[in-house]
Amino acid sequence: MKSTISSSPVGYIKFIAYLQVIGIILVVAGHSLHEYPDGVHGWSTWFYRAFMTFRMPLFMFVSGLLMVYTTKVATCPKYSPKEFAVNKLRRLILPFIVLTLVTFFPRAMAGGVADDELPLTVGNFMLAFIRHENMPIPFLWFLQASFIMLTLTYTLQCLVGPKSVKCVTAVLAVAFLALLLAPVKLPSHFAFDKIQSLGFYFVLGCVYGLFFSNVDRFVPWTRPWMFLTLSAVWFVLFKLLESSSFYFLCSLAGIAMCISLAKILEERQWRFLDHLMGANYLIFLLSWYFNIASQQVLAHFVTLPWWVHTALSLISGIYVPWLGYKYLEAHQQSRWVRVTSFLLGQSFKSKSEINNV
C-alpha cells in the first residue's frame, strides 16, 4: 500500500486535503436543512443524525493531524510556542472577531427573519465574543475551540520535547476521553463545553499523525472492502449507540470511514474534489451567510419545497465562498485583497501548504 501522507505533484498533501474537503461538505450540508418540515432542521431524519455523528469530530481530528504533520513537532518543531500562538491568533481569532463585529448588528436587527432573536444590548454584544449561544454566527465557536486545543497541545508537546511527545500525546488522548465521558459538563464560555465533547478527537488526530506509519502498516485503508466494512460498522453503531454513553465509538467509526475514503481518492487519483482544495477555511467562515440567504431569508418571500432550499443552501454555501477564494488567490497584488485575506486568516504564500483549521 502506498504512503498515506504524501504530496502530490503540485505539492498538496492530498490525503489530508481530501479529509478537509469531505469535512467542509458535511458541515455545509448540516446547515442546509433549516427548511425541512419537521421543525428541528432535519433532526428527525436518520441520515441527518447519522452524518452528524462524525461531522465535527472529523473536523477536530483533521486539525490535530495537520498540526502534527505541518509543525514537525515530533522531530524538530518549526515554531516556538509563542510563534505558534501568534500565528493561530491571526489565523483563527482575528477572523472570529472580524466576522462577529460585521455580523452582530445586522443579525440583531433582523429578528423577524431569524428563528431566534439576538437582543441588541451591550451585554449581549459582549457575550457574543464569549458564549456560542450569543454568537451571531453560532458555529464560529469552532475557532475558539480550535485555538485553545492547538495552542495547548502544541505548547505541551514542545515543552516535553520530541523524545516524549508521543507518550504525552497518548496520555492527553486518554485524559480527553475521560473528559468526554465525564458526567459534569463544562460551561459554554470560550467553547469549553465543545472542547470537552470534541477535544478527544483533536488529540486522536495528533496521535494518528504521530503513529500513522505504524497504523497504516496493518490497516488496508485503500481496499474497497475496508471502506464498506467501516461504513457498515459505523451505521450499525449509530443504530445501536445513538442514545448511549458509548456514542463516541460511532464517531470513531465514522472518522475511520472518512480516512478510508480519502485514501481511496488519493490512491486512485479521483480528482473531482480537487477544485475545492485550499478553500475549505473560507467556505467555513462565509457559508453561513449563504445558508441564511437561501433558506430563512428566501423563505419569507418565496414558497418553495424544502429540498429546493436545501440544494440552494448547499451549492451556494460551498461555491460562492469558493469563488471568493479563487478571486483572492488570483488578485494577491491588490492591496484590498491583501487586507481582506489578512482579516479572514487566509494565506496564499505557498500552495504546498494546506489551509488548516
C-alpha positions as MATLAB code, in Angstrom:
seq = 'MKSTISSSPVGYIKFIAYLQVIGIILVVAGHSLHEYPDGVHGWSTWFYRAFMTFRMPLFMFVSGLLMVYTTKVATCPKYSPKEFAVNKLRRLILPFIVLTLVTFFPRAMAGGVADDELPLTVGNFMLAFIRHENMPIPFLWFLQASFIMLTLTYTLQCLVGPKSVKCVTAVLAVAFLALLLAPVKLPSHFAFDKIQSLGFYFVLGCVYGLFFSNVDRFVPWTRPWMFLTLSAVWFVLFKLLESSSFYFLCSLAGIAMCISLAKILEERQWRFLDHLMGANYLIFLLSWYFNIASQQVLAHFVTLPWWVHTALSLISGIYVPWLGYKYLEAHQQSRWVRVTSFLLGQSFKSKSEINNV';
ca = [
       0.000    0.000    0.000;
       1.402    3.380   -0.939;
       2.286    6.067    1.593;
      -0.758    7.722    3.063;
       0.592   11.146    3.947;
       2.248   12.050    0.712;
       2.460   15.084   -1.518;
       1.016   15.258   -4.995;
       2.969   16.707   -7.929;
       1.505   20.162   -7.209;
       2.553   19.934   -3.575;
      -0.767   19.382   -1.875;
      -0.974   16.855    0.948;
      -3.727   15.017   -0.862;
      -4.935   12.632    1.824;
      -5.378   15.361    4.443;
      -6.810   17.732    1.854;
      -9.488   15.205    0.929;
     -10.412   14.807    4.597;
     -10.782   18.593    4.833;
     -12.978   18.761    1.741;
     -15.177   15.885    2.940;
     -15.485   17.623    6.297;
     -16.486   21.019    4.909;
     -19.091   19.484    2.589;
     -20.648   17.745    5.593;
     -20.542   20.962    7.629;
     -22.378   22.958    4.966;
     -24.826   20.098    4.417;
     -25.590   20.100    8.130;
     -26.528   23.773    7.910;
     -28.713   23.280    4.841;
     -31.755   21.515    6.290;
     -33.293   24.511    8.024;
     -36.492   24.326    5.985;
     -37.047   20.622    6.471;
     -40.683   20.412    7.648;
     -40.023   18.597   10.933;
     -39.310   21.921   12.669;
     -35.952   20.744   14.042;
     -33.800   21.286   10.957;
     -33.973   17.689    9.772;
     -33.016   16.121   13.090;
     -35.935   13.693   12.829;
     -34.304   12.031    9.818;
     -31.832    9.206   10.442;
     -29.475   10.304    7.679;
     -29.032   13.755    9.226;
     -28.387   12.358   12.699;
     -26.082    9.740   11.190;
     -23.612   12.057    9.484;
     -23.776   14.402   12.453;
     -22.101   11.640   14.459;
     -18.740   12.290   12.797;
     -19.039   15.695   11.103;
     -17.414   17.890   13.769;
     -15.293   15.053   15.242;
     -13.766   14.717   11.761;
     -13.017   18.454   11.647;
     -11.270   18.261   15.008;
      -9.412   15.088   14.042;
      -8.031   16.694   10.882;
      -6.921   19.777   12.832;
      -4.862   17.627   15.189;
      -3.440   15.501   12.392;
      -2.455   18.516   10.318;
      -0.897   20.314   13.268;
       1.432   17.391   13.958;
       2.316   16.997   10.291;
       2.967   20.653    9.425;
       4.789   21.680   12.620;
       7.081   18.602   12.725;
       6.646   18.643   16.480;
       7.784   15.015   16.772;
      11.230   15.729   15.282;
      12.298   19.369   15.350;
       9.423   21.831   15.953;
       9.259   24.554   13.309;
       7.887   27.207   15.691;
       8.249   28.231   19.285;
       5.012   28.038   21.321;
       4.813   31.854   21.209;
       5.223   31.990   17.423;
       2.653   29.249   17.020;
       0.126   31.020   19.278;
       0.578   34.350   17.446;
       0.041   32.611   14.124;
      -3.155   30.962   15.374;
      -4.403   34.255   16.801;
      -4.129   35.749   13.334;
      -5.457   32.660   11.616;
      -8.400   31.845   13.895;
      -9.223   34.550   16.422;
      -8.853   37.592   14.143;
     -11.447   36.257   11.633;
     -13.698   35.360   14.565;
     -13.556   38.936   15.885;
     -13.973   40.472   12.419;
     -16.981   38.356   11.433;
     -18.622   38.828   14.821;
     -18.276   42.611   14.538;
     -19.527   42.641   10.955;
     -22.478   40.342   11.631;
     -23.726   41.172   15.123;
     -25.654   44.366   14.440;
     -27.362   43.283   11.167;
     -28.201   39.941   12.773;
     -29.621   41.614   15.906;
     -31.797   43.921   13.801;
     -33.123   41.043   11.651;
     -35.112   39.348   14.386;
     -38.136   38.994   12.142;
     -36.199   36.863    9.674;
     -34.173   34.745   12.074;
     -35.607   31.886   14.089;
     -34.492   33.336   17.397;
     -33.894   36.898   18.424;
     -30.465   38.280   19.198;
     -31.099   41.186   21.616;
     -29.350   44.389   20.637;
     -27.825   45.181   24.017;
     -24.339   45.973   25.259;
     -24.340   42.859   27.437;
     -25.341   40.612   24.580;
     -22.734   42.219   22.341;
     -20.037   41.398   24.883;
     -21.319   37.842   25.290;
     -21.129   37.372   21.511;
     -17.361   37.073   21.918;
     -17.568   34.679   24.852;
     -20.550   32.289   24.606;
     -21.540   30.472   21.431;
     -25.226   30.756   22.342;
     -24.880   34.516   21.882;
     -22.753   34.477   18.746;
     -24.395   35.925   15.618;
     -22.819   33.062   13.656;
     -23.286   30.183   16.108;
     -20.769   27.722   14.668;
     -17.838   30.132   15.000;
     -17.297   28.504   18.386;
     -15.092   26.132   16.408;
     -12.487   28.868   16.006;
     -12.238   29.421   19.757;
     -12.125   25.695   20.493;
      -9.502   25.102   17.814;
      -7.308   27.926   19.066;
      -7.337   26.602   22.628;
      -6.726   22.993   21.600;
      -3.987   23.865   19.123;
      -2.027   26.173   21.401;
      -2.462   23.968   24.489;
      -1.415   20.752   22.778;
       1.448   22.264   20.799;
       2.852   24.034   23.859;
       2.802   20.814   25.899;
       4.401   18.862   23.070;
       7.182   21.451   22.741;
       7.800   21.532   26.487;
       8.344   17.774   26.772;
      10.496   17.637   23.646;
      10.486   15.285   20.632;
      11.597   12.243   22.661;
       8.483   12.303   24.859;
       5.924   13.882   22.518;
       4.308   10.569   21.517;
       3.879    9.456   25.118;
       2.476   12.779   26.276;
       0.047   12.959   23.324;
      -1.234    9.456   24.085;
      -1.772   10.481   27.724;
      -3.656   13.577   26.540;
      -5.907   11.352   24.425;
      -6.820    9.270   27.481;
      -7.396   12.415   29.551;
      -9.712   13.956   26.961;
     -11.600   10.688   26.572;
     -12.240   10.772   30.307;
     -13.361   14.393   29.974;
     -15.701   13.396   27.142;
     -17.323   10.723   29.310;
     -17.389   12.832   32.485;
     -20.876   13.348   33.990;
     -20.201   17.028   34.737;
     -20.365   19.368   31.750;
     -18.135   22.398   31.336;
     -19.642   25.880   30.719;
     -20.106   27.205   27.198;
     -17.835   30.210   27.746;
     -14.962   30.214   25.228;
     -16.325   26.926   23.843;
     -15.139   24.884   26.837;
     -18.191   22.639   26.511;
     -17.278   21.957   22.886;
     -13.667   21.244   23.852;
     -14.981   18.740   26.385;
     -17.070   16.942   23.774;
     -14.644   17.199   20.838;
     -11.149   17.603   22.290;
     -10.621   13.836   22.322;
     -10.932   13.706   18.532;
      -8.419   16.520   18.132;
      -5.829   14.723   20.255;
      -6.665   11.470   18.475;
      -5.754   13.237   15.224;
      -2.426   14.161   16.827;
      -1.915   10.523   17.844;
      -2.615    9.301   14.324;
      -0.245   11.934   12.918;
       2.499   10.612   15.195;
       1.857    6.896   14.655;
       0.388    6.789   11.144;
       3.252    4.785    9.641;
       2.706    2.022   12.219;
      -1.076    2.108   11.896;
      -1.114    2.108    8.112;
       1.198   -0.898    8.009;
      -1.650   -3.037    9.362;
      -4.815   -1.303    8.148;
      -5.651   -1.740    4.423;
      -7.371    1.638    4.152;
      -7.415    1.739    0.350;
      -9.223   -1.550   -0.158;
     -12.882   -1.038   -1.165;
     -13.957   -3.849    1.156;
     -12.339   -1.972    4.040;
     -14.326    1.163    3.270;
     -17.546   -0.840    3.005;
     -16.801   -2.673    6.258;
     -16.097    0.552    8.134;
     -19.262    2.092    6.692;
     -21.317   -0.871    7.874;
     -19.732   -0.773   11.335;
     -20.387    2.973   11.568;
     -24.049    2.584   10.635;
     -24.643   -0.345   12.985;
     -23.003    1.534   15.862;
     -25.147    4.557   15.056;
     -28.323    2.493   15.304;
     -27.193    0.743   18.487;
     -25.453    3.523   20.406;
     -27.270    6.706   19.411;
     -28.550    7.394   22.911;
     -25.794    5.718   24.914;
     -22.620    6.836   26.651;
     -20.608    4.925   24.048;
     -21.818    7.146   21.216;
     -18.206    8.199   20.610;
     -17.498    4.722   19.170;
     -19.840    5.583   16.310;
     -17.925    8.829   15.768;
     -14.635    6.921   15.662;
     -16.030    4.515   13.072;
     -17.246    7.471   11.005;
     -13.797    9.087   11.103;
     -12.183    5.785   10.086;
     -14.659    5.524    7.208;
     -13.653    9.005    6.003;
      -9.943    8.156    6.300;
     -10.506    5.127    4.099;
     -12.468    7.181    1.566;
      -9.791    9.903    1.457;
      -7.032    7.367    0.918;
      -9.001    5.674   -1.861;
      -9.491    9.043   -3.572;
      -5.764    9.721   -3.329;
      -4.581    6.295   -4.475;
      -6.979    6.084   -7.429;
      -6.417    9.722   -8.368;
     -10.098   10.577   -8.489;
      -9.851   14.351   -8.812;
     -13.469   15.501   -8.692;
     -12.906   17.146   -5.282;
      -9.546   18.701   -6.131;
     -11.012   22.057   -7.144;
     -12.165   22.654   -3.548;
      -8.734   22.108   -2.008;
      -7.421   25.082   -0.080;
     -10.781   26.857    0.001;
     -12.216   24.878    2.915;
     -11.453   27.508    5.560;
     -13.031   30.385    3.650;
     -16.041   28.170    2.932;
     -16.329   27.524    6.662;
     -16.128   31.224    7.502;
     -18.569   32.526    4.877;
     -21.017   29.700    4.153;
     -23.396   30.807    6.938;
     -24.360   33.969    5.054;
     -25.472   31.998    2.014;
     -27.157   29.307    4.117;
     -29.260   32.031    5.721;
     -29.988   33.844    2.441;
     -31.097   30.694    0.592;
     -33.243   29.383    3.443;
     -34.542   31.754    6.105;
     -34.495   34.958    4.038;
     -35.746   33.413    0.801;
     -38.482   31.507    2.655;
     -40.013   34.841    3.732;
     -40.606   35.879    0.122;
     -40.984   32.677   -1.898;
     -42.696   29.386   -1.104;
     -40.521   26.535   -2.315;
     -40.198   22.844   -1.414;
     -37.761   22.250    1.433;
     -35.365   20.303   -0.779;
     -35.001   23.292   -3.108;
     -33.921   25.457   -0.174;
     -31.525   22.702    0.877;
     -29.993   22.397   -2.587;
     -29.603   26.168   -2.923;
     -28.070   26.379    0.531;
     -25.603   23.568   -0.088;
     -24.496   24.792   -3.507;
     -24.273   28.485   -2.644;
     -22.720   27.773    0.777;
     -19.874   25.910   -0.885;
     -19.370   27.602   -4.224;
     -19.889   31.292   -3.554;
     -17.115   31.309   -0.894;
     -15.076   29.113   -3.230;
     -15.378   31.760   -5.944;
     -14.300   34.335   -3.366;
     -11.267   32.212   -2.535;
     -10.309   31.900   -6.194;
     -10.649   35.660   -6.620;
      -8.461   36.408   -3.609;
      -5.911   33.884   -4.801;
      -5.808   35.385   -8.292;
      -5.509   39.041   -7.159;
      -2.943   38.853   -4.400;
      -1.211   42.025   -5.618;
      -4.259   44.144   -4.819;
      -3.982   45.999   -1.527;
      -7.613   45.482   -0.552;
      -7.292   41.780   -1.382;
      -4.264   41.519    0.897;
      -6.137   43.328    3.670;
      -9.223   41.136    3.201;
      -7.104   37.992    3.179;
      -5.365   39.067    6.366;
      -8.633   39.823    8.172;
     -10.075   36.453    7.133;
      -6.985   34.482    8.110;
      -6.168   33.485    4.551;
      -2.657   32.802    3.338;
      -1.563   32.299   -0.241;
       2.182   32.245    0.374;
       2.651   28.702   -0.818;
       0.351   26.226   -2.495;
       2.420   23.470   -0.893;
       0.621   24.031    2.375;
      -2.953   23.133    3.073;
      -5.030   25.667    4.986;
      -5.715   24.019    8.329;
      -8.487   24.896   10.722;
];
